[in-house]
């Protein structure tokens, strides 16, 4: 795996100071704690890359820990996909794969410790009543009528909650802190709720489940995490994180928060992504239009490009939107150096070279990648009939159109200079063929007499062309912020109707007939394409367009003023 020189940021400055002072015995130990209730998306990728990168750069450790504390929404499918995604992104957790549910006995014992210390109580208020008692930032909350139960009664009730004697939602365990605290998270937060639901890992062993704020710090403490890195919405929860650990007197990691970076033209709400899947707006979590890690992987993105993107946008305390072309350019920069060039015609127009010998075939020498001398060359067959792109011919050309037009010459990539002489049309007036003559003295594409040819186009031999299915993907949403809708409207109204175009029969040069699933190519002048690992079959690849050769998202929405 390549290594980037990491940019300095405030988190690295904190770690540097901690190492210098000897805090945490000079260790760096980070973690990624996903909930297994959906597939990972680009926001999760940022966290994985950050946390695993810190552990790698500081020669520390990195854990993958599932926060599986909500069994009603969790599935083994999600666990399996997350493990695969973290590994693919380069998150090396070695043998440190953990589950919060394995810590449930210890969490229960610690909760009982707080109960017996008079710092937690069983409350019979409904969730709605708890919210009503909570107060506002300007007004203090109201004590629960069950707040002053005796320690003995609380211990008995909590144990009976654990044994399953009470129905769902009838009781909670709450921390006893301060209902007038200026931070609403400190106003007697709920620690446990009753939920008689089978757990994907623990089965029916438990019917009480810890809330995230209670579980989070305990999990970090058990694993002896040093720097617990979260997104900014947990900043107001940090006093509670610290309070729980301080009251228990256990090992205390340091929570640090950074700002999310939203990706333009993208939705990352798990609820909304699940909605897109269930309502068939997309073809599953790994649809190449989805902002999931599996979607990017299937579209043909590389893990190294995602890491380069995360390095480019950086880590700050200021929320913001990263434009989609920043991510795309990170991929283009990589594939420009590594992807072999090939020729493909997506929307074919037949060209007949009327003065080329019938039945003759030549092999032209084509460069595999001009950015990589070691990539070498390949042989491409050429004959009397070829295909070019429909858009590369205009009978009546606009200004500055330097491709094929009647009476002008154009260069065929790595082949000959040809001149358009006439066209053939069907009864409806549609052009079905273009007839040209070729200059035999220009093999390789250059004119020995030095005449200048402005246009160069790609082509595929009609006799040797390989027909394949090609899918052209674009941004799933037309708006930079898809959630920006008027009242009464829905984010799905911003779905891009052109996010997928399927070409059932494109024509490719014969070298691609046996393209392996997962192979990447630049189709010259068309973009970067990826042999779909799911749908490709031996001898019948299916290609996904990963990204265009240039930034084209501006056709969906104008870039903001000042954007580079």
PyMOL commands that set and color helices and strands:
alter all, ss='L'
color gray80, all
select helices_A, chain A and resi 10-21+23-26+42-57+71-73+76-88+100-116+127-134+151-163+184-186+212-222+232-248+270-278+293-299+303-313+324-338+373-375+390-392+440-442+491-494+510-512+553-555
alter helices_A, ss='H'
color red, helices_A
select strands_A, chain A and resi 29-32+61-66+97-99+120-123+172-175+190-194+208-210+227-231+254-258+261-263+320-322+340-342+344-345+348-353+362-367+377-382+385-389+409-412+417-425+431-438+456-457+460-461+466-473+500-508+520-523+527-531+542-547
alter strands_A, ss='S'
color yellow, strands_A
deselect
rebuild
show_as cartoon
